[in-house]
Amino acid sequence: MSESKIEVYKAPAGGWGALRSVAKQLLQHRIAAKGARTLLSANQPDGFDCPGCAWPDREHTSTFEFCENGVKAVAAEATAERATPERIGQRTVTEMLAWTDHALEDMGRLTEPLLYDASTDRYRATTWDEAFTLIAQHLQALPSPDQAIFYTSGRTSNEAAFLYQLFVREYGTNNFPDCSNMCHEPSGMGLKESVGVGKGTVTLEDFQLADAILIFGQNPGTNHPRMLGELHAAARRGARILSFNPLRERGLERFADPQNLLEMATLSGTPITSDYFQLRVGGDIAAIKGICKALFELDDAALAEGQPRVLDIDFIAAHTSGFDTFEADVRSEQWALLEAESGLSEAQLRAAATVMATSDKVIACWGMGITQHRHGVAAVQMISNLLLMRGHIGQPGAGLCPVRGHSNVQGDRTMGIYEKPSEAFLDRLGQVFAFEPPRHEGFDTIGAIEAMRDGRASVFFGMGGNFAAATPDTEATHAALRRCALTVHVATKFNRSHVVHGREALVLPCLGRTEIDVQAGGPQHVSVEDSMSKVHLSAGINAPASPHLLSEPMIVARLAELTLPHSRTPWRWLVQDYDRIRDRIADVFDEFKDFNERVHKPGGFRLRNTASERVWMTSTGKARFMPHAVPVDTALHKARAELGADVFTLTTIRAHDQYNTTVYGLDDRYRGVYGQRRVLFINPADRADRGWPAGAWVDIRSWAEDGQARQARQFKLVDHDIPRACVAAYYPETNALVPLESHAIGARTPTSKSIPVRLHPCDAPAEACAT
């Protein structure tokens, strides 16, 4: 474990620091030789898809490509450590509740099904037959199928997700909370309304053609390191890269490609961002609207001088609706409001508009810094508006690029993991499998927590993920899970959700993406869909961590057979050969016609994206300009009206040794934090104004309209380049501060990136004093 210290990191992202981290991970998990062999199979035509992020691979056919975070994900899955029933059973669950998330997962790979024994407060080994029988008994005993909740992680394959949603709908409910509800739901909802497709419109090849790339609310250096390869190449050929992010992030500043011999030999790097706009947390809508306003004024000047128009008038006339209303709304905005709410000056916004006006091909990328806000849907639609003004959707080198997280989070939604399924999908599903699917909407993540809290749901089944750690309002969520009669988690490693359990609880160990999946028909491939709608195969190369592991499709099939004894679906037969599952997927989804034929070709295939073809599947039959007011009544505005200027805006972030809720280690190299996680990044002037020394400790208390006190205790202040009155800290440690009732309008995504908080000095924790 690293020594606890704060030390400024001066090197570029990537480079030797990344390579040293790779070596450290392989040694830490005692898999140096095995790990190197495994990594060489990652993202290869006959290998496995990286279990990390959903950033696409170049053709997925030949290049040796993996990133530092991919190494961490692979090393954690291929670790030599084993979380056997004996090892887990050495401690009571009450004892393990006090462990860190890192310590829980660091026990290694799960090896056998586990059953919670309330009499001893410990987990013990059980058999698969006993586990499935217990789950089936609980499900069959419920007065209504809607009293069961079925969560899905973004690591679940297309085949597992399809069988899972089929089983749950045959059982009789649409209760499908999933990780999309907590991250990119506003992207899907916003884009579906504005351009007719709830996905991004670009391909990886578009990044090679773009003149300008806009990055909103995203830190690719930590969250999607392989994206830095595309940004690195774009910057080196002269593309302008504009970053809109409150924190200065090393990956957006400089990057050294570990495969670039010159950069590695000279310890140099390539500047990534040409223009860095440090807007305040939550200031994106105002900033984008300011750029739009400046574009209108540049167009006015061009028209007056007889120069070519800045706006693409022909595109707007032929392909869009709502332009006049949008134009009137933008022109009526006052620069003073735009500056105050964005945290950027008029001159900065005009400079960004000038780059837009002089670039023929523009891509806009964004992450959860856009979506996890009260007005996340509006922010996504303002990005779409900005690109529509100059026709930057549906042409090579330009388009919309929501950068999603887990490797198959987009594919799970495509497969039907959604609490609001369309009638057309349900009709087809029912026809193919000869049953009547439930037609009413199910619970999303917020709704699921509320239902468990209120006693309207009593069985929770999690297909992967770490629900207890990923969700908002930690105290309320944990209380809700504990009210359940049964909680079940399919997982590869022990985590927080397994120590926050119902009256009865099971942990079911599954195969990982890196492992060989052998069924009756032989070794199997699964398929995944990346952020850019490319579907390809994945097959592990390592022996399973235990002979007792089952694949996710097999877990679903065996549970379905016991729970639904009269089902006409041949569950076990389908799982004998995953090609059979893919044939059924093709029967249900037209876009998967000839699925097996297409996906077995090297590189797979891309799903059709109508918006990229300028075919607009919207209510008007055209791309829609969607005007939105600059928010001036947010929780932050209300908190400051009540409490004064001493309110900060907290945004939650990941550390570099972290992927979503999985904590691989305690370092955050690029931000200079080592051996610790309870830190709060603050502008040094804000700290000094309050008379707090560097390294002081504070408690964080959030403000909420419900008046409930929420607190996260003992965080160390760390100076960082962040706008005044803004602070940042890691999740899941600060999820407790996010009210369950505070979520995005129209998408119900938790507002984890804009939490009004006050800081209260406190004593350092005992362990900090000891060191």
ZAMARGU-4260 file (C-alpha; in steps of 0.2 Angstrom, whole numbers, plus 5000, padded with zeros to 4 digits):
<rodrens>
0) 5000/5000/5000 | 5006/5017/4996 | 5012/5030/5009 | 4999/5043/5012 | 5005/5059/5005
5) 5001/5074/4993 | 5013/5077/4980 | 5011/5087/4964 | 5012/5076/4948 | 5022/5085/4935
10) 5023/5072/4921 | 5011/5070/4907 | 4997/5057/4908 | 5001/5040/4901 | 5020/5038/4898
15) 5031/5029/4910 | 5019/5032/4925 | 5007/5022/4916 | 5019/5008/4912 | 5025/5008/4930
20) 5007/5006/4936 | 5004/4992/4924 | 5019/4982/4932 | 5013/4986/4949 | 4996/4979/4946
25) 5002/4963/4939 | 5014/4960/4953 | 5001/4965/4966 | 4989/4952/4960 | 5003/4939/4958
30) 5000/4936/4940 | 5015/4944/4931 | 5017/4930/4917 | 4999/4926/4916 | 4994/4944/4916
35) 5005/4949/4902 | 4998/4934/4892 | 4981/4939/4896 | 4983/4957/4891 | 4990/4952/4874
40) 4973/4944/4871 | 4963/4959/4876 | 4953/4967/4862 | 4959/4955/4849 | 4949/4945/4836
45) 4950/4929/4845 | 4952/4936/4863 | 4941/4945/4876 | 4934/4962/4876 | 4941/4973/4890
50) 4930/4972/4905 | 4933/4990/4909 | 4926/5005/4899 | 4915/5005/4883 | 4927/5015/4872
55) 4929/5006/4856 | 4944/4998/4848 | 4951/5001/4831 | 4943/4988/4821 | 4944/4976/4835
60) 4955/4965/4824 | 4973/4968/4825 | 4981/4982/4835 | 4989/4979/4852 | 4979/4990/4863
65) 4974/4991/4881 | 4976/5005/4894 | 4981/5007/4912 | 4963/5006/4918 | 4961/4990/4907
70) 4976/4983/4915 | 4969/4986/4932 | 4952/4978/4927 | 4960/4963/4920 | 4973/4961/4934
75) 4959/4962/4947 | 4949/4949/4938 | 4963/4937/4934 | 4971/4939/4952 | 4978/4924/4961
80) 4969/4929/4977 | 4953/4919/4981 | 4939/4924/4992 | 4934/4907/4997 | 4919/4903/5009
85) 4932/4899/5023 | 4941/4916/5020 | 4925/4926/5020 | 4918/4916/5034 | 4932/4921/5046
90) 4924/4937/5049 | 4906/4942/5054 | 4897/4953/5041 | 4896/4966/5055 | 4915/4967/5056
95) 4916/4968/5037 | 4904/4982/5036 | 4918/4993/5044 | 4931/4988/5030 | 4934/4999/5015
100) 4928/4995/4998 | 4946/4992/4993 | 4948/4979/5007 | 4932/4970/5003 | 4936/4967/4985
105) 4955/4964/4988 | 4951/4947/4996 | 4950/4941/4978 | 4939/4930/4967 | 4924/4922/4974
110) 4924/4903/4972 | 4908/4896/4978 | 4890/4901/4981 | 4888/4910/4998 | 4873/4910/5009
115) 4871/4922/5024 | 4868/4913/5041 | 4859/4925/5052 | 4863/4915/5068 | 4881/4917/5066
120) 4881/4934/5056 | 4893/4925/5043 | 4892/4919/5025 | 4895/4900/5022 | 4896/4890/5007
125) 4880/4883/4999 | 4876/4873/4983 | 4869/4880/4967 | 4854/4869/4968 | 4850/4876/4986
130) 4853/4894/4980 | 4842/4893/4965 | 4828/4884/4975 | 4829/4897/4988 | 4827/4911/4975
135) 4813/4903/4966 | 4803/4900/4982 | 4805/4918/4987 | 4799/4924/4969 | 4785/4912/4968
140) 4778/4917/4985 | 4777/4935/4981 | 4759/4942/4980 | 4765/4951/4964 | 4780/4950/4952
145) 4782/4969/4954 | 4788/4966/4972 | 4804/4959/4965 | 4818/4970/4958 | 4831/4965/4945
150) 4846/4976/4944 | 4859/4975/4929 | 4877/4980/4928 | 4884/4987/4912 | 4897/4972/4912
155) 4883/4960/4908 | 4885/4953/4890 | 4871/4955/4877 | 4867/4936/4878 | 4865/4936/4897
160) 4856/4953/4896 | 4844/4946/4883 | 4840/4930/4893 | 4839/4940/4909 | 4826/4952/4903
165) 4816/4938/4895 | 4816/4928/4911 | 4810/4943/4921 | 4796/4948/4909 | 4790/4930/4908
170) 4790/4931/4927 | 4779/4946/4925 | 4788/4963/4929 | 4797/4977/4920 | 4807/4981/4936
175) 4824/4984/4928 | 4834/4997/4937 | 4852/4997/4929 | 4867/5007/4929 | 4861/5018/4915
180) 4849/5026/4927 | 4863/5032/4937 | 4875/5039/4923 | 4870/5042/4905 | 4851/5041/4906
185) 4850/5060/4901 | 4860/5057/4886 | 4848/5043/4880 | 4832/5053/4884 | 4839/5070/4877
190) 4846/5063/4861 | 4830/5053/4858 | 4820/5069/4858 | 4832/5080/4848 | 4839/5068/4835
195) 4829/5052/4836 | 4842/5041/4843 | 4847/5039/4861 | 4865/5035/4856 | 4880/5044/4850
200) 4881/5047/4831 | 4900/5046/4828 | 4912/5032/4824 | 4930/5031/4829 | 4935/5035/4812
205) 4927/5052/4814 | 4940/5057/4826 | 4953/5056/4813 | 4944/5069/4802 | 4937/5081/4815
210) 4944/5099/4814 | 4938/5103/4832 | 4933/5092/4847 | 4923/5098/4861 | 4924/5089/4878
215) 4912/5093/4891 | 4912/5086/4909 | 4924/5072/4906 | 4941/5066/4912 | 4947/5054/4899
220) 4964/5052/4907 | 4956/5042/4922 | 4939/5037/4915 | 4943/5032/4897 | 4962/5032/4895
225) 4961/5024/4877 | 4951/5039/4872 | 4968/5049/4875 | 4975/5040/4860 | 4962/5048/4848
230) 4964/5065/4856 | 4983/5063/4855 | 4982/5059/4836 | 4970/5073/4833 | 4981/5086/4843
235) 4996/5081/4833 | 4988/5084/4816 | 4982/5101/4822 | 4964/5098/4827 | 4958/5111/4840
240) 4952/5102/4857 | 4942/5113/4868 | 4939/5106/4886 | 4925/5112/4897 | 4929/5106/4914
245) 4929/5113/4932 | 4945/5104/4937 | 4962/5105/4928 | 4965/5087/4923 | 4982/5080/4918
250) 4974/5069/4904 | 4966/5084/4896 | 4982/5094/4897 | 4996/5083/4891 | 4998/5065/4886
255) 5013/5054/4882 | 5008/5039/4872 | 5017/5023/4879 | 5018/5017/4861 | 5027/5033/4855
260) 5045/5029/4856 | 5051/5047/4854 | 5039/5053/4868 | 5045/5039/4880 | 5063/5042/4876
265) 5063/5061/4879 | 5050/5060/4894 | 5040/5072/4884 | 5021/5073/4879 | 5009/5081/4867
270) 4998/5095/4873 | 4980/5089/4872 | 4969/5104/4875 | 4971/5119/4865 | 4958/5129/4874
275) 4954/5125/4892 | 4938/5133/4899 | 4936/5130/4918 | 4918/5134/4920 | 4910/5132/4937
280) 4902/5116/4942 | 4884/5116/4934 | 4888/5130/4922 | 4887/5120/4906 | 4870/5126/4900
285) 4875/5144/4902 | 4892/5141/4894 | 4884/5132/4879 | 4871/5145/4877 | 4884/5159/4877
290) 4893/5150/4863 | 4877/5149/4853 | 4873/5167/4856 | 4891/5172/4850 | 4888/5161/4834
295) 4872/5170/4830 | 4882/5187/4832 | 4896/5180/4821 | 4883/5175/4808 | 4875/5193/4809
300) 4892/5200/4805 | 4896/5188/4791 | 4879/5192/4783 | 4882/5211/4785 | 4899/5210/4777
305) 4893/5199/4762 | 4904/5184/4769 | 4899/5166/4769 | 4886/5162/4783 | 4892/5155/4799
310) 4876/5145/4802 | 4872/5131/4790 | 4856/5138/4784 | 4853/5125/4771 | 4855/5111/4783
315) 4844/5120/4796 | 4830/5122/4783 | 4830/5105/4776 | 4834/5094/4792 | 4828/5104/4808
320) 4812/5110/4816 | 4811/5123/4830 | 4825/5134/4825 | 4815/5151/4825 | 4810/5148/4843
325) 4827/5142/4848 | 4835/5158/4840 | 4824/5170/4849 | 4827/5162/4865 | 4846/5162/4863
330) 4846/5180/4857 | 4836/5186/4872 | 4849/5180/4885 | 4859/5193/4893 | 4878/5191/4894
335) 4879/5196/4912 | 4868/5181/4917 | 4878/5169/4905 | 4894/5175/4913 | 4888/5173/4931
340) 4880/5156/4929 | 4894/5148/4918 | 4909/5156/4927 | 4917/5160/4911 | 4919/5178/4903
345) 4910/5184/4888 | 4927/5184/4879 | 4930/5166/4883 | 4913/5161/4876 | 4916/5171/4861
350) 4933/5163/4858 | 4925/5146/4859 | 4912/5151/4846 | 4926/5157/4835 | 4934/5140/4835
355) 4917/5133/4831 | 4914/5145/4817 | 4930/5141/4808 | 4929/5122/4810 | 4921/5112/4796
360) 4919/5096/4806 | 4916/5096/4825 | 4913/5082/4837 | 4906/5085/4855 | 4910/5073/4868
365) 4903/5072/4886 | 4903/5062/4902 | 4894/5062/4918 | 4899/5080/4922 | 4885/5084/4910
370) 4872/5071/4915 | 4872/5070/4934 | 4864/5086/4936 | 4846/5092/4939 | 4846/5099/4921
375) 4856/5085/4913 | 4843/5082/4899 | 4843/5100/4895 | 4862/5101/4895 | 4863/5086/4882
380) 4850/5095/4871 | 4860/5111/4872 | 4875/5102/4865 | 4864/5095/4851 | 4858/5112/4848
385) 4876/5119/4846 | 4881/5106/4833 | 4864/5108/4823 | 4868/5126/4821 | 4882/5122/4809
390) 4876/5105/4803 | 4889/5095/4812 | 4878/5079/4814 | 4877/5066/4800 | 4893/5071/4791
395) 4910/5062/4792 | 4921/5069/4806 | 4907/5077/4816 | 4893/5072/4828 | 4888/5068/4845
400) 4898/5057/4857 | 4892/5053/4874 | 4906/5043/4882 | 4898/5029/4892 | 4906/5019/4906
405) 4905/5000/4908 | 4909/4990/4894 | 4892/4984/4889 | 4881/4997/4897 | 4874/5002/4880
410) 4872/4985/4874 | 4861/4980/4889 | 4849/4994/4885 | 4849/4988/4867 | 4844/4971/4873
415) 4829/4977/4883 | 4836/4981/4900 | 4824/4995/4902 | 4810/4999/4914 | 4800/5008/4900
420) 4799/4996/4886 | 4791/5001/4869 | 4775/4992/4864 | 4783/4986/4848 | 4797/4978/4857
425) 4785/4969/4869 | 4774/4964/4855 | 4788/4956/4846 | 4795/4948/4862 | 4778/4940/4866
430) 4776/4933/4848 | 4794/4925/4847 | 4792/4917/4865 | 4773/4914/4865 | 4769/4924/4881
435) 4761/4940/4886 | 4774/4952/4893 | 4769/4964/4906 | 4764/4981/4899 | 4766/4993/4914
440) 4782/5003/4918 | 4794/4996/4931 | 4805/5004/4943 | 4821/5013/4939 | 4835/5014/4951
445) 4827/5028/4961 | 4810/5020/4961 | 4818/5003/4966 | 4825/5011/4982 | 4809/5020/4986
450) 4799/5003/4984 | 4811/4994/4995 | 4811/5008/5008 | 4792/5008/5008 | 4789/4989/5008
455) 4782/4988/4991 | 4797/4977/4985 | 4805/4963/4996 | 4816/4953/4984 | 4832/4961/4976
460) 4842/4952/4963 | 4858/4960/4956 | 4866/4954/4940 | 4883/4961/4943 | 4888/4978/4949
465) 4888/4985/4967 | 4871/4993/4970 | 4874/4998/4988 | 4890/5008/4984 | 4884/5015/4967
470) 4868/5022/4973 | 4864/5039/4981 | 4858/5043/4998 | 4868/5029/5006 | 4860/5028/5023
475) 4842/5028/5015 | 4848/5015/5002 | 4856/5004/5014 | 4841/5004/5025 | 4830/5000/5010
480) 4841/4985/5006 | 4840/4978/5023 | 4821/4979/5023 | 4821/4965/5009 | 4817/4947/5013
485) 4830/4942/5001 | 4845/4950/4992 | 4855/4941/4979 | 4870/4947/4970 | 4879/4939/4955
490) 4897/4944/4956 | 4915/4940/4953 | 4922/4948/4969 | 4915/4952/4986 | 4909/4970/4988
495) 4899/4982/4998 | 4883/4976/4992 | 4886/4959/5000 | 4888/4966/5018 | 4872/4977/5016
500) 4859/4963/5014 | 4842/4957/5017 | 4835/4945/5030 | 4841/4931/5019 | 4855/4934/5006
505) 4865/4925/4993 | 4881/4929/4983 | 4883/4919/4967 | 4900/4919/4959 | 4901/4920/4940
510) 4914/4919/4926 | 4923/4934/4922 | 4926/4941/4904 | 4944/4935/4904 | 4939/4917/4907
515) 4935/4902/4896 | 4916/4899/4896 | 4913/4880/4891 | 4895/4875/4889 | 4888/4858/4881
520) 4891/4865/4864 | 4910/4869/4868 | 4919/4885/4872 | 4907/4900/4870 | 4909/4918/4864
525) 4898/4933/4871 | 4895/4949/4862 | 4896/4967/4868 | 4891/4984/4861 | 4903/4998/4863
530) 4899/5017/4865 | 4899/5019/4846 | 4886/5005/4842 | 4899/4992/4837 | 4895/4974/4841
535) 4909/4962/4842 | 4913/4945/4851 | 4923/4942/4867 | 4930/4925/4873 | 4941/4923/4888
540) 4958/4913/4888 | 4960/4910/4906 | 4955/4894/4916 | 4940/4899/4928 | 4945/4905/4945
545) 4935/4890/4952 | 4927/4875/4945 | 4911/4880/4954 | 4908/4896/4944 | 4894/4898/4932
550) 4892/4909/4917 | 4879/4923/4918 | 4868/4915/4905 | 4868/4898/4914 | 4863/4907/4930
555) 4848/4915/4922 | 4843/4899/4913 | 4844/4888/4929 | 4835/4901/4939 | 4821/4903/4925
560) 4819/4884/4925 | 4815/4883/4943 | 4805/4899/4945 | 4794/4896/4929 | 4791/4878/4928
565) 4778/4880/4914 | 4788/4892/4903 | 4789/4887/4884 | 4806/4894/4883 | 4820/4880/4881
570) 4831/4889/4894 | 4845/4876/4896 | 4845/4872/4877 | 4848/4890/4873 | 4863/4891/4884
575) 4871/4875/4877 | 4877/4886/4862 | 4876/4905/4863 | 4873/4906/4844 | 4856/4900/4849
580) 4853/4915/4860 | 4859/4926/4846 | 4847/4918/4834 | 4833/4923/4846 | 4840/4940/4848
585) 4839/4942/4829 | 4821/4936/4829 | 4816/4950/4841 | 4827/4964/4835 | 4827/4969/4816
590) 4843/4978/4817 | 4851/4961/4823 | 4846/4952/4807 | 4859/4938/4803 | 4867/4942/4820
595) 4878/4926/4820 | 4884/4928/4802 | 4889/4947/4805 | 4896/4946/4822 | 4907/4931/4819
600) 4916/4941/4806 | 4932/4949/4812 | 4928/4966/4820 | 4909/4962/4821 | 4897/4975/4814
605) 4890/4992/4818 | 4871/4994/4822 | 4862/5006/4811 | 4861/5024/4818 | 4848/5034/4809
610) 4854/5051/4815 | 4871/5048/4807 | 4862/5046/4791 | 4852/5062/4793 | 4836/5051/4795
615) 4827/5059/4810 | 4816/5047/4820 | 4808/5062/4830 | 4791/5068/4833 | 4793/5081/4819
620) 4803/5070/4807 | 4817/5082/4808 | 4831/5085/4821 | 4824/5096/4834 | 4831/5112/4841
625) 4826/5111/4860 | 4827/5128/4869 | 4831/5129/4887 | 4832/5143/4900 | 4848/5145/4910
630) 4844/5137/4927 | 4842/5149/4941 | 4832/5140/4953 | 4843/5125/4957 | 4847/5117/4974
635) 4863/5128/4974 | 4853/5144/4971 | 4841/5139/4985 | 4855/5134/4997 | 4864/5150/4995
640) 4848/5161/4997 | 4845/5152/5013 | 4863/5150/5020 | 4873/5163/5011 | 4889/5163/5002
645) 4897/5149/5013 | 4889/5136/5002 | 4901/5126/4990 | 4896/5115/4975 | 4902/5098/4977
650) 4905/5087/4962 | 4909/5068/4965 | 4924/5061/4955 | 4934/5045/4952 | 4951/5042/4958
655) 4964/5036/4945 | 4965/5019/4954 | 4946/5017/4953 | 4933/5012/4940 | 4915/5016/4945
660) 4913/5009/4962 | 4928/4997/4960 | 4943/5003/4970 | 4959/4995/4964 | 4971/5005/4975
665) 4972/5021/4986 | 4982/5032/4974 | 4976/5046/4962 | 4992/5049/4953 | 4988/5063/4941
670) 4980/5073/4956 | 4995/5070/4967 | 4986/5060/4980 | 4994/5044/4987 | 4988/5031/5000
675) 4972/5039/5004 | 4954/5043/4998 | 4946/5054/5010 | 4952/5070/5002 | 4942/5086/4997
680) 4949/5096/4983 | 4947/5115/4985 | 4953/5131/4978 | 4967/5137/4989 | 4960/5155/4989
685) 4944/5148/4997 | 4954/5138/5010 | 4964/5153/5014 | 4949/5165/5015 | 4943/5154/5029
690) 4959/5153/5039 | 4961/5134/5036 | 4978/5128/5033 | 4983/5116/5019 | 4979/5098/5025
695) 4965/5103/5037 | 4951/5091/5040 | 4933/5095/5038 | 4916/5087/5039 | 4905/5089/5023
700) 4886/5092/5026 | 4874/5094/5011 | 4859/5105/5010 | 4843/5098/5003 | 4825/5104/5001
705) 4819/5090/5012 | 4828/5097/5027 | 4837/5081/5031 | 4854/5081/5038 | 4867/5072/5027
710) 4885/5071/5032 | 4901/5063/5026 | 4915/5064/5040 | 4933/5068/5040 | 4940/5074/5023
715) 4957/5081/5021 | 4958/5098/5012 | 4969/5097/4996 | 4973/5112/4986 | 4968/5110/4968
720) 4965/5121/4952 | 4946/5122/4953 | 4935/5137/4952 | 4930/5147/4968 | 4916/5140/4978
725) 4918/5123/4970 | 4925/5107/4978 | 4927/5089/4973 | 4928/5072/4982 | 4928/5054/4977
730) 4913/5043/4976 | 4906/5031/4984 | 4913/5040/5000 | 4902/5055/4996 | 4886/5047/4989
735) 4879/5049/5006 | 4877/5067/5003 | 4865/5065/4987 | 4847/5066/4992 | 4836/5052/4984
740) 4824/5065/4979 | 4837/5075/4969 | 4838/5069/4952 | 4838/5074/4934 | 4822/5081/4926
745) 4816/5069/4914 | 4829/5055/4918 | 4829/5053/4937 | 4848/5052/4937 | 4855/5056/4954
750) 4863/5074/4955 | 4880/5068/4960 | 4889/5082/4951 | 4881/5096/4959 | 4878/5095/4978
755) 4876/5111/4989 | 4887/5108/5004 | 4895/5117/5019 | 4912/5113/5026 | 4915/5111/5045
760) 4932/5110/5053 | 4935/5094/5063 | 4949/5083/5071 | 4959/5072/5060 | 4955/5054/5061
765) 4965/5044/5073 | 4975/5034/5060 | 4980/5051/5052 | 4987/5057/5068 | 4997/5041/5070
770) 5005/5043/5054
</rodrens>
